[in-house]
Amino acid sequence: MILDSKIPEGPIAEKWDKHKFDVKLVNPANKRKYDIIVVGTGLAGASAAATFGELGYNVKAFCFQDSPRRAHSIAAQGGINAAKNYQNDGDSVFRLFYDTVKGGDYRSREANVYRLAQVSVNIIDQCVAQGVPFARDYGGLLANRSFGGAQVSRTFYARGQTGQQLLLGAYSALNRQIAYGKVKMYPRTEMLDLVMVDGKARGIVVRNLITGAIESHSAHAVVLATGGYGNVFFLSTNAMGSNATAAWRAYKKGALFANPCFTQIHPTCIPVSGGYQSKLTLMSESLRNDGRVWVPKTVEMAQRLRKGEIKVADIAEADRDYYLERKYPAFGNLVPRDVASRNAKLVCDEGRGVGASGLAVYLDFADAIKRDGQAAIAAKYGNLFEMYEKITDENPYERPMRIYPAVHYTMGGLWVDYNLMTTIPGLYAAGECNFSDHGANRLGASALMQGLADGYFVLPYTIGDYLARMPYEKVSTDHPAFKEAEQAVLAKNNLLLSINGTRTVDDFHKELGLIMWEHCGMARNEEGLKLAKQEIRRLRDEFWRDVKVTGVNEELNQTLERANRVADFFELGELMVDDALNRRESCGGHFREESQTPENEALRDDENYAYVAAWEFTGVGNEPILHREELEFENVKLTQRSYK
Amino acid sequence: MDLTLKVWRQKNREAAGQMVTYPVKGISPDMSFLEMLDVLNEDLIVRGEEPIAFDHDCREGICGMCSLFINGRPHGPERGTTTCQLHMRHFNYGDTITIEPWRAAAFPVHKDLIVDRSAFDRIQQAGGFISVNTGGVPDANEIPIPKTIADKAFDAATCIQCGACVAACKNSSAILFVSAKVSQLALLPQGKTERKTRVENMVAQMDLEGFGSCSNTGACAVECPVGISMENIDMLRREYIGAKATSENL
C-alpha cells in the first residue's frame, strides 16, 4: 500500500486556496441526493454535520451520549487559538503554523498545519456570529490570553469553559439543521462496525443503547469524529464514555492507524488520590499565565513537608525551586505541555515532589494575588479554583494547588490524507480521531481549533470532491455486507455476555491502564515495552476467558457497552506498544529513555524517524504492517526544539 | 464510612419501579458520589446482580450528563455542585441516603436512575440558535459588545442542561433552562433578528413537552449547579410578553 497524502502542489500559503478551486463541486440540486453519516457530535462532528446540512446533503448524526451537547469537547477549559493578531503582538498565520509544527516536535504534516492556521481566523468569526460569548475587554472587543509554547497572545476564551461555549455554538447550528430536517440525530446510539461495499465505506452498524437493537445505516460517505483514545489508560482526563471503538473497528476494516503511541500527558491535573478513583481532572493550562510552578529545593525539605512536619508557608522563598523559570527563562511557566510534564516527573523522581504521595508539584498563585488582587484572579479563573476546592477540599487562594501530569489528548489516530480521508475510500476522520495536525505533542488551545477547522471549513469542501465523483445510487441496508456486519456485532455481544467469568470489566480496564501508564506513559524504554506487550496479551486472553458481563443485549446495558470498549482498548494498547517500540527516538510527549540529550530533553532522530508510522491490521494477535509516510519540512527547518 | 443506600430500581420505561436497599461499606470520604456508586456496582456485578444504571460522563461538572435526586434534592445537599463533583465527605458515617431519578412527566425513566431529557434538545431545536450559515460572516470584532452585556450573556450561557431545575420544581417547570438560552441570545446583538420568534417558539415547545408552569418558588435557581439566576426568568417573561404583543410569527 502506498500512502498518498495528496498534498497539493505549490507554495504552502497557496495550497489550500488552490485545492479549494481544484476540487470538484456538487451541484446544489444534486446535494440532496447524497447521504452522509457523521459519527460523534463533539466540536468536529457537530460542526461537520451542521455544515453538511447547510450545504444541502442529507445527514445522519450519531452519538452515544443522550445529547450532542454532552460530547467531551465540552470539558475543554482554556481556549482556542487563532492567528487574528488583534493584539498587534506579531502574530500571523505563519507564526501559528510555525509554533504548531515546532510544538509538535516536527512530526506533523506541514500542509495540514498551515491550513489549520489559515482557517483559525474564520473559526472565531463563525463562533461569534453564532452567539458564542467569548471574553471581551471594556471596549467591547475580544480579549486574548497566552498559552504554552507561544510568545504571543492568540488564545480566545470564555472564562474557564471555552469548550462548552464552542460546543454549544456547534450544537445550536446542528439543532437548526435538525429542525429543518436536513440532519437526523441519533443520540444514545453507538457505532459498532463499519460497512464496506465494493471497497468503499457505505455505512455503519450501531447499537441502540436504550433497546439494544442492532441497526444498519447506509450512506455515500462516513465521517468519524469520535475523539481520542486516552481512556486506554483507565485514568485520564477524558470523559468516562470516551472510547476508541468506532475508529478501532474502522482500523480492523482496513483504515490505517497512525502514530498510536503519541499520547499527550497534560502537566496540570489534580493528582491521583486513591485506588477507587475513576478519572482525573485537568486544571487549565491557562493557569500557568499567573501560577508559578515550584517544588522545595532539597529532598530533605520535601520529605519533611510530606510528613507534615512543616507546612507550605514555612518554606522560605530562597528554599523554593521555580524549576521551569530557572531552566527555561524565555518561556518560563508557559513551556509546552510535554516539557512541563517531563520536568514535573523529573523533580518528583528526584524525591522533591509534594503531597502525601510525593507525586505532585505546586502551582502557586500567591504572587499573582499579591500583584493583581484576589478579585482579579477570581475573575480570570474562578470556576477552576472552585473545581479544585470541590475535589481536594483545599482552598487554592490560600495554599498552592498541587498538580501532576496525566493522560489527556491523543495525537495519534486514523491516518488521513490532505482531504481528511482515511485509506478506506469514503471514510473520513476529523478532529482528535485523526492523526494529522499535532505531531508528537499538541500545543494548548489547538484541539478546539482543529475540531472546528475540520468540521466547519475543511470537510465540507473535501467531501464534495469525493461525492461529485460517485453515482447517486444508494446501497440498501438489506445488502449482504450489512447483514454480515450486524451478525458479527451481535455475535460479539453475545460472546461477551456468555463468558460469565469472575472479574468485572472495570477491573480488567484498571489493570490494562496500569500496564500502559507504567510502560507506555510519560517515559518508555525497550525493555519495559517488550514486557508490556506480553502483559497485554496475557491480560487480553484472561479477559476473554474470565470477564463477567451481566444482563442481556436487548435492553439498556452499560456493562455491555463498557465491555465492548475495553475489548478494543486491549487491542489498541498492544498497537500503541508496537508503535512505541518501533520509534526509537524521543519526540514530544513520547519520551524514549534511550534517546535524550545530556540535559534530559527529548532527542529526536530525524535521520531515521521523520515519518508518520501508519499501521495496517493483519488480525488480532498478529504483527501489524508498518507503512511510512515520510514527512517533508520545506518551511520550518528541522532543529532541536528549545524553549530556553 | 459505612452507609445505607435506598435506590430507585426500574427495569425500563413501562415497568413499575421500586426502592431497593443496599448497604455499602468502606467508603472513603474523598470519593465522589459516583465513585461510591461504582464501588457498589462492582460488588453487584461480581455477585451476578444487575448494576444500577445511572447517567454520567465527564465527571468534571460540565457535561451535564449526571443527575440523581439525592435525599430529596437534585445533585444532593451541596449548593452549586453536580452529582459527579459531590464528594462523600459531605455525608456522615452511618447515613441512609435516598437516590432517585429526576421526577418529571417530561423526563420519562429509561432505566433505574436514567431519564430521557431529549425534551430539552427539542426545545432548542424550536429556536435556540442564531440562523447563520458557515462562512460569509463578518469579522468577529466588527460588532463590539459591551463587557457588561457580554458577561450577562455568558452567565446565562453557562447552563449545562442537566435538568436539576425541572427536578427541583414542584411543577416540573423547565423555565429556568429555557430562560437561560433565551436571555443569552436576546442579549447579544447577533441574536436579535430572531428574538421574537425564538422566545415564542421555545416557550410553545416547552409547553408541548409537558413541563409545568413556573411555580415562582425559586427552587430551580437554588438547586442549579452552575448558579443560573432567576433574573433570566424575568427576562424571558419580558421577552415573551413583548413578542406576543407584537408577534412576528406570521
Interface residues (C-beta under 8 A of the other chain):
Chain A: S47 A50 T51 E54 Q65 D66 S67 P68 R69 R70 A71 H72 I74 A75 K84 Y86 N122 I124 D125 Q126 C127 V128 A129 Q130 G131 P133 F134 A135 R136 D137 Y138 G139 G140 L141 L142 A158 R159 Q161 G163 Q164 Q165 L168 Y171 S172 A173 N175 R176 I178 A179 M185 P187 I210 A239 M240 G241 S273 G274 Y276 Q277 S278 K279 T281 L282 E386 M387 K390 I391 D393 Y456 F457 P460 T502 T504 D506 D507 K548 T550 G551 E555 L556 Q558 T559
Chain B: K11 N12 S28 D30 M31 S32 L34 E35 D38 V39 E42 L44 I45 V46 G48 E49 E50 P51 A53 D55 H56 D57 C58 R59 E60 G61 I62 C63 G64 M65 G80 T81 Q85 H87 R89 H110 K111 I114 D116 R117 S118 F120 D121 Q124 Q125 A126 G127 G128 F129 I130 S131 V132 N133 T134 G135 V137 P138 D139 A140 N141 I143 P144 I145 P146 K147 A150 A153 F154 A157 T158 I160 Q161 Q184 L185 L188 Q190 G191
